[in-house]
Amino acid sequence: MEKILYLAHTQQDGTLPKVALETLSAAIQITKDLSGSTMMVGLIGQNIQPAADAIAASGASKILGVSGADFAQSRYGSDVKAAEAIANAAGATLIIAPATSRFSRALPGVAFRLKAVIDTHISGIQTTGGTLQIQRWYYRQRMIATLSRTARPWMLLVDSGVFPVWQGAKGTAKVEAVSVALSEKEQRTRVTGVEAPSADAQTIRPDAALLFVAGAGWTKKQPDGQTHSKEAETLILGLLHKAKASLGSSKSLVDQGAEGEAVLSFISHLNQVGQTGATPRHPKGLATCCHGEEPHVVGWRFINERRAVNLDANCGWAQGKADVLYVADAFQVMKKVNELLDKS
Ligand SMILES: Cc1cc2nc3c(=O)[nH]c(=O)nc-3n(C[C@H](O)[C@H](O)[C@H](O)COP(=O)(O)OP(=O)(O)OC[C@H]3O[C@@H](n4cnc5c(N)ncnc54)[C@H](O)[C@@H]3O)c2cc1C
């Protein structure tokens, strides 16, 4: 029997981020599976009432909140104080929170203050024989572990894309305010502004339906003996813009920049997918001018439907790594795809 605290913070517009609503589904499921357990909600943000109303039907026995201008922005000093106060007020044994960048930074510090244990990047939760088990990946997503802990409080930071978004009717929630006094030191860090790339320059979009991967072929000499990097940039950016896709890259392409070769201007190491890169989650993936070698394809572990465009019928994608391989010139294919997207 656990006292479960679902902890979340609001976004700037007062709503809960998608990963927080996914984590709410997880918390509700755990509460059901561990019979006799109760779930409380803890919210942090400038104005938390709209978020509380949005999840009024979640079945929480109580909604605790820390609100005010001091808690509008992500700041370690105030976030740990707020989360610690809510956890203490709830007397929680299990604290389940979304792995947002804000919480990933603050909650390990909260665990230290609460003398709790914490597990991050949780990619699965199940209850077996009344025991809660979590799953997380190790060694760059090559080994998965299922583990359980007896220590309490136990904090769980749940990754995005693992649970369905919680859906329920809005209501009028009663929020019990938890007061938190901040010292001057805890207010020392101030957010003076946000410098964000424009929506078009932002090429990594974790929520996109499509992962578009560009390989080194885009900058290599083409059948006419010339490179066509400018045309490649236009075609790739056009597709990203029209399909609202997320951009992934092979290591060879991103490494070219470091080696001083011409590289697509908007690609950085952050786009790299693979063994030494990222393992993004998207329903679909399209690889272009990328050979599909194992150290790259291992990063496609969480891509459900895979397609590739390559001039080489014997490339790695043809060796059972893609559902569909188009043996074709990616310059021609993407030009046509962009034209079709323009018409749709
Ligand atoms: C320890 C280790 C870790 C690694 N980690 C990673 C990693 O994290 N991520 C990663 O990506 N790689 C990684 N690699 C490197 C990986 O093995 C490959 O070297 C790399 O993925 C190759 O990139 P590429 O397919 O873009 O380039 P290439 O192998 O050069 O392939 C280019 C492809 O483009 C095709 N092409 C060219 N022109 C066209 C056209 N007009 N239309 C269609 N197709 C065309 C060619 O047929 C070719 O298949 C790692 C390697 C090692 C040893």
The ligand as an SDF file (V2000), in Angstrom:
LIG
                    3D

 53 58  0  0  0  0  0  0  0  0999 V2000
   32.0020    2.8140  -32.5470 C   0  0  0  0  0  0  0  0  0  0  0  0
   31.2100    3.4210  -33.6660 C   0  0  0  0  0  0  0  0  0  0  0  0
   30.1060    4.1950  -33.3570 C   0  0  0  0  0  0  0  0  0  0  0  0
   29.3580    4.7690  -34.3880 C   0  0  0  0  0  0  0  0  0  0  0  0
   28.2420    5.4960  -34.0660 N   0  0  0  0  0  0  0  0  0  0  0  0
   27.4750    5.9790  -35.0530 C   0  0  0  0  0  0  0  0  0  0  0  0
   26.2810    6.7130  -34.7720 C   0  0  0  0  0  0  0  0  0  0  0  0
   25.9460    6.9620  -33.6170 O   0  0  0  0  0  0  0  0  0  0  0  0
   25.5450    7.1650  -35.7950 N   0  0  0  0  0  0  0  0  0  0  0  0
   25.8980    6.9350  -37.1140 C   0  0  0  0  0  0  0  0  0  0  0  0
   25.1880    7.3800  -38.0220 O   0  0  0  0  0  0  0  0  0  0  0  0
   27.0190    6.2660  -37.4000 N   0  0  0  0  0  0  0  0  0  0  0  0
   27.8120    5.8000  -36.4150 C   0  0  0  0  0  0  0  0  0  0  0  0
   28.9600    5.1520  -36.7430 N   0  0  0  0  0  0  0  0  0  0  0  0
   29.4010    5.1920  -38.1470 C   0  0  0  0  0  0  0  0  0  0  0  0
   28.6620    4.2180  -39.0530 C   0  0  0  0  0  0  0  0  0  0  0  0
   29.2640    2.9590  -38.9650 O   0  0  0  0  0  0  0  0  0  0  0  0
   28.7050    4.7240  -40.5090 C   0  0  0  0  0  0  0  0  0  0  0  0
   30.0280    5.0400  -40.8600 O   0  0  0  0  0  0  0  0  0  0  0  0
   27.8380    5.9470  -40.7760 C   0  0  0  0  0  0  0  0  0  0  0  0
   26.5370    5.7780  -40.2660 O   0  0  0  0  0  0  0  0  0  0  0  0
   27.7780    6.1590  -42.2940 C   0  0  0  0  0  0  0  0  0  0  0  0
   27.0510    7.3300  -42.5670 O   0  0  0  0  0  0  0  0  0  0  0  0
   26.2580    7.4830  -43.9430 P   0  0  0  0  0  0  0  0  0  0  0  0
   25.4340    6.2800  -44.1730 O   0  0  0  0  0  0  0  0  0  0  0  0
   25.5840    8.8040  -43.9230 O   0  0  0  0  0  0  0  0  0  0  0  0
   27.4420    7.6260  -45.0130 O   0  0  0  0  0  0  0  0  0  0  0  0
   27.9750    6.6590  -46.1400 P   0  0  0  0  0  0  0  0  0  0  0  0
   28.3560    5.3450  -45.5740 O   0  0  0  0  0  0  0  0  0  0  0  0
   29.0070    7.4390  -46.8500 O   0  0  0  0  0  0  0  0  0  0  0  0
   26.7130    6.4200  -47.0610 O   0  0  0  0  0  0  0  0  0  0  0  0
   26.2060    7.3820  -47.9420 C   0  0  0  0  0  0  0  0  0  0  0  0
   25.0800    6.7180  -48.6880 C   0  0  0  0  0  0  0  0  0  0  0  0
   24.4480    7.6870  -49.4750 O   0  0  0  0  0  0  0  0  0  0  0  0
   23.9780    7.0410  -50.6590 C   0  0  0  0  0  0  0  0  0  0  0  0
   23.7340    8.0620  -51.6650 N   0  0  0  0  0  0  0  0  0  0  0  0
   24.6120    8.9210  -52.2490 C   0  0  0  0  0  0  0  0  0  0  0  0
   23.9790    9.7460  -53.0890 N   0  0  0  0  0  0  0  0  0  0  0  0
   22.6840    9.3890  -53.0750 C   0  0  0  0  0  0  0  0  0  0  0  0
   21.5270    9.8560  -53.7530 C   0  0  0  0  0  0  0  0  0  0  0  0
   21.5640   10.8510  -54.6300 N   0  0  0  0  0  0  0  0  0  0  0  0
   20.3400    9.2600  -53.4650 N   0  0  0  0  0  0  0  0  0  0  0  0
   20.2540    8.2280  -52.5880 C   0  0  0  0  0  0  0  0  0  0  0  0
   21.3170    7.7500  -51.9270 N   0  0  0  0  0  0  0  0  0  0  0  0
   22.5170    8.3050  -52.1690 C   0  0  0  0  0  0  0  0  0  0  0  0
   25.0990    6.0570  -51.0000 C   0  0  0  0  0  0  0  0  0  0  0  0
   24.6070    4.9960  -51.8090 O   0  0  0  0  0  0  0  0  0  0  0  0
   25.5210    5.5850  -49.6100 C   0  0  0  0  0  0  0  0  0  0  0  0
   24.8230    4.4080  -49.2390 O   0  0  0  0  0  0  0  0  0  0  0  0
   29.7400    4.5760  -35.7320 C   0  0  0  0  0  0  0  0  0  0  0  0
   30.8470    3.7880  -36.0400 C   0  0  0  0  0  0  0  0  0  0  0  0
   31.5920    3.2240  -35.0160 C   0  0  0  0  0  0  0  0  0  0  0  0
   32.7700    2.3970  -35.3720 C   0  0  0  0  0  0  0  0  0  0  0  0
  1  2  1  0
  2  3  1  0
  2 52  2  0
  3  4  2  0
  4  5  1  0
  4 50  1  0
  5  6  2  0
  6  7  1  0
  6 13  1  0
  7  8  2  0
  7  9  1  0
  9 10  1  0
 10 11  2  0
 10 12  1  0
 12 13  2  0
 13 14  1  0
 14 15  1  0
 14 50  1  0
 15 16  1  0
 16 17  1  0
 16 18  1  0
 18 19  1  0
 18 20  1  0
 20 21  1  0
 20 22  1  0
 22 23  1  0
 23 24  1  0
 24 25  2  0
 24 26  1  0
 24 27  1  0
 27 28  1  0
 28 29  2  0
 28 30  1  0
 28 31  1  0
 31 32  1  0
 32 33  1  0
 33 34  1  0
 33 48  1  0
 34 35  1  0
 35 36  1  0
 35 46  1  0
 36 37  1  0
 36 45  1  0
 37 38  2  0
 38 39  1  0
 39 40  1  0
 39 45  2  0
 40 41  1  0
 40 42  2  0
 42 43  1  0
 43 44  2  0
 44 45  1  0
 46 47  1  0
 46 48  1  0
 48 49  1  0
 50 51  2  0
 51 52  1  0
 52 53  1  0
M  END
$$$$
